[in-house]
Amino acid sequence: MTSSQGRKPEEMRLGVFLDAAGHYASAWRHPSTPTDRFFRLEYYRQLARTAERAKLDVVFFSDRYGLPDRYGDSFRATVTALHCTKLDPFTLIAALSGVTERIGLAATVSTSFTEPFHVARQFASLDLLSGGRSAWNIVTSTSDGEARNFGGERLPDHDARYERAREFVEVAGGLWDSWENDAFVFDKQAGVYAEADKVHYLHHRGKHFHVRGPLDVPGSPQGRPVLIQAGASEAGRDFAAGTAEVIFSAQPTLDGARSFYADMKAGAASYGRSPDAIKVMPGMMPIVAATEAEARETEAMLAEFADPVAGLAILSDQINYDLSVHPLDGPVPELSEVSGMQSRLQLVAKLTRSDSPTLRQLGRFYGGSRLHRKVVGTPVQVADFMEEWFRQEACDGFNIMPPYLPDGLDKFTELVVPELQNRGLFRTEYDGSTLREHLGLPWPAGRNRT
């Protein structure tokens, strides 16, 4: 791979997207996957420390509020075929903040079933306690099942969820600006703790929220938590362009990734933001081994374990549509509208137009990577792929999705990361202490009032 084309040589950003078993839907069945450790802090401490030793930017945990039980509108298909339980991610990253030192810590919290003051206070507190390493992955939720756990019957429609999310993030940002940077005096002799005119009420009154403020938690060494967003629908892209600092996405092809990357950078500019103020990090599932044959054997093992219902259960939950009403060996139905993830529906539609799979085949394929890019091969082959996408302006880095854990993460950090470092594409040491410094993000606008 040469650097004569594309962007100038620089370091890519690398996060790791952790799930208890790994991201292949059959990962929990892999012989090396420790199912007896899924609910123990020591297990996640081991994973986070592995990522930190490799100098990765951030560990990330996703979330949903309930079982993914949309397929068959029942939990039976899910719990028999799919690893479907998880710990609360915010609690988990709070615990990990005390057993790590430098790596960023990101958790998903939905704007559809929480309140801005509570979320702003949680993340501001963790940002202080971790020394400026927290990040909030902003989602709007995808399933009616989640709504039923919060007193509703159906999820609000797609545009309404994003309307609420915009106002939610606006309120959180205002709360994070409650304290000016030099507000604290701590003058014991005069008895002055802080200057009152440098503490600001918010007095927000909007369509969805009435919040007085101020927040009772000051800013952190990175100003405020990093904001992550993963929506790829039209509304999601616009929201991310104006708000997000890191964008996760599913991009199975180079052309699609380049188009998405260009669109997000242009979108940021349309909001008056520098294109460098956002980092685009598509998901990538590396199945890596010392030889290509060994990597292919691992992929084949995972595929053999895969149950198509597991993949269809994930997809049904994500698009909020029960695919069990269609025959497994029939064609994938044409769905013009769903209330869940529009971006996943678009990717599935593109796949079915080109390959015409049955629903069973789609379930096996979707359970393998959820339409993220899967790369199988040697460390050199995986690094070649990553370098090509990086230099061709398809991404600023990757959100690594180990197919199974802990071995999948170990192999990536031990085999691929050194190859990237040898090429000058990834750091060998942390340059700073905060997540913003790791990602090369600017100090957040609004924090410096003085």
Secondary structure, DSSP 8 states (H G I E B T S, - for coil): --SSSSS-S---EEEEE--SS-SSTTGGGSTT--GGGTT-HHHHHHHHHHHHHTT-SEEEE---SS----GGGSSHHHHHHS------HHHHHHHHHTT-SSSEEEEEEESSSS-HHHHHHHHHHHHHHTTS-EEEEEE----HHHHGGGT-SS---HHHHHHHHHHHHHHHHHHHTSB-TT-EEEETTTTEEE-GGGB----EE-SS-EE----SS---TTSS-EEEE---SHHHHHHHHHH-SEEEE---SHHHHHHHHHHHHHHHHHTT--GGG-EEEEEEEEEE-SSHHHHHHHHHHHHHH--HHHHHHHHHHHHT--GGGS-TTSB----S--SS-HHHHHHHHHHHHHH--BHHHHHHHHHHHTTSEEEEE-HHHHHHHHHHHHHTTS-SEEEE--SSTTHHHHHIIIIIHHHHHHTTSS-SS-S-SSHHHHHT----TTS---
